[in-house]
Amino acid sequence: MYIVLLGPPGAGKGTQALTLSKRLGIMHVASGDLFRHNLNKETPLGLEAKTYMERGDLVPNDLTVRMVLHKLKSPECNHEALLDGFPRTIHQAKSLDEALGQENKAIDVVLCLQVSSEKVIQRLSGRWICQDCQSPYHTFNAPPISQGICNHCKGALYQRPDDTETTAANRLGVYMKQTSPLIDYYNNQGKLIEINGEQTVDQVGQDMLASLSRIEKERSVR
């Protein structure tokens, strides 16, 4: 089974992907990890991507698709995978469908974590780090006992540039423009399943597994 995991930044895709891949026994294919692997190992695909990145250009869609397909064809994937962070655009989704179709394969199901814009910004912009011991905190989910002070070493807490509300709003805007159209794309194919991403981590995972189990039963009936 090929599964795509969709959802806005801060929806918990990474956490759920790791749990699902272990429970299902399938490879977790994260686009960010693929880029880092190919760049660090200086593979032909990595070196090609590096030429664009060194110029400050975006890596072309077709190169990203080739990187993902190369991973999907590896023995460790064994004709199944959980895709996280890819596809990000309609163009990438269509390229992926076309490439898989040439091998008589297809995306089987798309799990979409539904999280409100307000909750996304709250999750992304609430993170703080101790400048001394690097202990993490969150304004809403794991606040310190004393505001701005680490519970452990009493060091001052600071917020990274990537964790500010402005950056969170920008990341959400990029998602809404580039990635959210995939919801309609896969829904029109009858492959989209929406999951309430505002539940507890465990409940979200249970709902995902229940949805996948239902699909497996439907496939076996056919």
Contacts in CASP RR format, 6 or more apart in sequence:
PFRMAT RR
TARGET T0000
AUTHOR 0000-0000-0000
METHOD contacts of the structure
MODEL  1
MYIVLLGPPGAGKGTQALTLSKRLGIMHVASGDLFRHNLNKETPLGLEAK
TYMERGDLVPNDLTVRMVLHKLKSPECNHEALLDGFPRTIHQAKSLDEAL
GQENKAIDVVLCLQVSSEKVIQRLSGRWICQDCQSPYHTFNAPPISQGIC
NHCKGALYQRPDDTETTAANRLGVYMKQTSPLIDYYNNQGKLIEINGEQT
VDQVGQDMLASLSRIEKERSVR
1 26 0 8 1.000
1 80 0 8 1.000
1 108 0 8 1.000
1 109 0 8 1.000
1 212 0 8 1.000
1 216 0 8 1.000
2 72 0 8 1.000
2 80 0 8 1.000
2 81 0 8 1.000
2 83 0 8 1.000
2 100 0 8 1.000
2 105 0 8 1.000
2 106 0 8 1.000
2 107 0 8 1.000
2 108 0 8 1.000
3 20 0 8 1.000
3 26 0 8 1.000
3 81 0 8 1.000
3 82 0 8 1.000
3 83 0 8 1.000
3 107 0 8 1.000
3 108 0 8 1.000
3 109 0 8 1.000
3 110 0 8 1.000
3 111 0 8 1.000
3 212 0 8 1.000
4 83 0 8 1.000
4 86 0 8 1.000
4 87 0 8 1.000
4 107 0 8 1.000
4 109 0 8 1.000
4 110 0 8 1.000
4 111 0 8 1.000
4 186 0 8 1.000
5 13 0 8 1.000
5 14 0 8 1.000
5 16 0 8 1.000
5 17 0 8 1.000
5 20 0 8 1.000
5 82 0 8 1.000
5 83 0 8 1.000
5 84 0 8 1.000
5 85 0 8 1.000
5 110 0 8 1.000
5 111 0 8 1.000
5 113 0 8 1.000
6 13 0 8 1.000
6 110 0 8 1.000
6 111 0 8 1.000
6 112 0 8 1.000
6 113 0 8 1.000
6 179 0 8 1.000
6 182 0 8 1.000
6 183 0 8 1.000
6 186 0 8 1.000
7 13 0 8 1.000
7 112 0 8 1.000
7 113 0 8 1.000
7 114 0 8 1.000
7 115 0 8 1.000
7 175 0 8 1.000
7 179 0 8 1.000
8 113 0 8 1.000
8 115 0 8 1.000
8 117 0 8 1.000
8 120 0 8 1.000
8 172 0 8 1.000
8 175 0 8 1.000
8 176 0 8 1.000
8 179 0 8 1.000
8 180 0 8 1.000
9 120 0 8 1.000
9 124 0 8 1.000
9 168 0 8 1.000
9 171 0 8 1.000
9 172 0 8 1.000
9 175 0 8 1.000
10 115 0 8 1.000
10 120 0 8 1.000
10 123 0 8 1.000
10 124 0 8 1.000
11 113 0 8 1.000
11 115 0 8 1.000
11 120 0 8 1.000
11 197 0 8 1.000
12 113 0 8 1.000
12 197 0 8 1.000
12 201 0 8 1.000
12 204 0 8 1.000
13 84 0 8 1.000
13 85 0 8 1.000
13 113 0 8 1.000
14 30 0 8 1.000
14 84 0 8 1.000
15 201 0 8 1.000
16 113 0 8 1.000
16 201 0 8 1.000
16 204 0 8 1.000
16 205 0 8 1.000
16 208 0 8 1.000
17 28 0 8 1.000
17 30 0 8 1.000
17 82 0 8 1.000
17 84 0 8 1.000
18 28 0 8 1.000
19 205 0 8 1.000
20 28 0 8 1.000
20 82 0 8 1.000
20 205 0 8 1.000
20 208 0 8 1.000
20 209 0 8 1.000
21 27 0 8 1.000
21 28 0 8 1.000
21 82 0 8 1.000
23 209 0 8 1.000
24 82 0 8 1.000
24 212 0 8 1.000
26 77 0 8 1.000
26 80 0 8 1.000
26 81 0 8 1.000
26 82 0 8 1.000
27 71 0 8 1.000
27 76 0 8 1.000
27 77 0 8 1.000
27 78 0 8 1.000
27 80 0 8 1.000
27 81 0 8 1.000
27 82 0 8 1.000
28 81 0 8 1.000
28 82 0 8 1.000
28 84 0 8 1.000
29 68 0 8 1.000
29 71 0 8 1.000
29 72 0 8 1.000
29 77 0 8 1.000
29 81 0 8 1.000
29 82 0 8 1.000
29 83 0 8 1.000
29 84 0 8 1.000
29 86 0 8 1.000
30 84 0 8 1.000
30 85 0 8 1.000
30 86 0 8 1.000
31 64 0 8 1.000
31 67 0 8 1.000
31 68 0 8 1.000
31 83 0 8 1.000
31 84 0 8 1.000
31 85 0 8 1.000
31 86 0 8 1.000
31 88 0 8 1.000
32 85 0 8 1.000
34 67 0 8 1.000
34 68 0 8 1.000
34 71 0 8 1.000
35 46 0 8 1.000
35 49 0 8 1.000
35 59 0 8 1.000
35 67 0 8 1.000
37 43 0 8 1.000
38 45 0 8 1.000
38 46 0 8 1.000
38 49 0 8 1.000
38 67 0 8 1.000
39 46 0 8 1.000
39 49 0 8 1.000
39 50 0 8 1.000
45 63 0 8 1.000
45 66 0 8 1.000
45 67 0 8 1.000
45 70 0 8 1.000
46 67 0 8 1.000
48 63 0 8 1.000
49 59 0 8 1.000
49 63 0 8 1.000
49 67 0 8 1.000
52 58 0 8 1.000
52 59 0 8 1.000
52 60 0 8 1.000
52 63 0 8 1.000
53 59 0 8 1.000
61 89 0 8 1.000
61 91 0 8 1.000
61 92 0 8 1.000
61 95 0 8 1.000
62 95 0 8 1.000
64 86 0 8 1.000
64 92 0 8 1.000
65 92 0 8 1.000
65 95 0 8 1.000
65 96 0 8 1.000
65 99 0 8 1.000
68 83 0 8 1.000
68 86 0 8 1.000
68 96 0 8 1.000
69 96 0 8 1.000
69 99 0 8 1.000
71 77 0 8 1.000
71 81 0 8 1.000
72 81 0 8 1.000
79 105 0 8 1.000
83 107 0 8 1.000
86 92 0 8 1.000
86 96 0 8 1.000
87 93 0 8 1.000
87 95 0 8 1.000
87 96 0 8 1.000
87 182 0 8 1.000
88 178 0 8 1.000
88 179 0 8 1.000
88 182 0 8 1.000
89 178 0 8 1.000
89 179 0 8 1.000
89 181 0 8 1.000
89 182 0 8 1.000
90 181 0 8 1.000
90 182 0 8 1.000
90 185 0 8 1.000
93 182 0 8 1.000
93 185 0 8 1.000
93 186 0 8 1.000
96 107 0 8 1.000
97 106 0 8 1.000
97 107 0 8 1.000
100 106 0 8 1.000
100 107 0 8 1.000
107 186 0 8 1.000
107 191 0 8 1.000
108 191 0 8 1.000
108 215 0 8 1.000
109 191 0 8 1.000
109 193 0 8 1.000
109 211 0 8 1.000
109 212 0 8 1.000
109 215 0 8 1.000
110 182 0 8 1.000
110 186 0 8 1.000
110 191 0 8 1.000
110 192 0 8 1.000
110 193 0 8 1.000
111 193 0 8 1.000
111 195 0 8 1.000
111 208 0 8 1.000
111 211 0 8 1.000
111 212 0 8 1.000
112 183 0 8 1.000
112 186 0 8 1.000
112 192 0 8 1.000
112 193 0 8 1.000
112 194 0 8 1.000
112 195 0 8 1.000
113 195 0 8 1.000
113 197 0 8 1.000
113 204 0 8 1.000
114 194 0 8 1.000
114 195 0 8 1.000
114 196 0 8 1.000
114 197 0 8 1.000
114 198 0 8 1.000
115 123 0 8 1.000
115 197 0 8 1.000
115 198 0 8 1.000
116 198 0 8 1.000
117 172 0 8 1.000
119 198 0 8 1.000
120 168 0 8 1.000
120 172 0 8 1.000
121 165 0 8 1.000
121 168 0 8 1.000
121 169 0 8 1.000
121 172 0 8 1.000
122 140 0 8 1.000
123 140 0 8 1.000
123 141 0 8 1.000
124 163 0 8 1.000
124 167 0 8 1.000
124 168 0 8 1.000
124 171 0 8 1.000
124 172 0 8 1.000
125 139 0 8 1.000
125 163 0 8 1.000
125 164 0 8 1.000
125 165 0 8 1.000
125 167 0 8 1.000
125 168 0 8 1.000
126 138 0 8 1.000
126 139 0 8 1.000
126 140 0 8 1.000
126 159 0 8 1.000
126 163 0 8 1.000
127 136 0 8 1.000
127 137 0 8 1.000
127 138 0 8 1.000
127 139 0 8 1.000
127 159 0 8 1.000
127 160 0 8 1.000
127 163 0 8 1.000
128 136 0 8 1.000
128 137 0 8 1.000
128 138 0 8 1.000
128 139 0 8 1.000
128 144 0 8 1.000
128 148 0 8 1.000
128 157 0 8 1.000
128 158 0 8 1.000
128 159 0 8 1.000
128 163 0 8 1.000
129 135 0 8 1.000
129 136 0 8 1.000
129 137 0 8 1.000
129 157 0 8 1.000
129 158 0 8 1.000
129 159 0 8 1.000
129 160 0 8 1.000
130 136 0 8 1.000
130 137 0 8 1.000
130 150 0 8 1.000
130 152 0 8 1.000
130 153 0 8 1.000
130 155 0 8 1.000
130 156 0 8 1.000
130 157 0 8 1.000
131 155 0 8 1.000
131 156 0 8 1.000
131 157 0 8 1.000
131 158 0 8 1.000
132 150 0 8 1.000
132 153 0 8 1.000
132 155 0 8 1.000
132 156 0 8 1.000
133 150 0 8 1.000
133 152 0 8 1.000
133 153 0 8 1.000
133 155 0 8 1.000
135 150 0 8 1.000
135 151 0 8 1.000
135 152 0 8 1.000
135 153 0 8 1.000
136 142 0 8 1.000
137 143 0 8 1.000
137 144 0 8 1.000
137 150 0 8 1.000
137 157 0 8 1.000
144 150 0 8 1.000
144 151 0 8 1.000
144 157 0 8 1.000
145 151 0 8 1.000
148 156 0 8 1.000
148 157 0 8 1.000
149 155 0 8 1.000
149 156 0 8 1.000
149 157 0 8 1.000
150 156 0 8 1.000
150 157 0 8 1.000
161 167 0 8 1.000
183 192 0 8 1.000
186 192 0 8 1.000
193 211 0 8 1.000
193 215 0 8 1.000
195 204 0 8 1.000
195 207 0 8 1.000
195 208 0 8 1.000
195 211 0 8 1.000
196 204 0 8 1.000
196 207 0 8 1.000
197 204 0 8 1.000
199 207 0 8 1.000
END
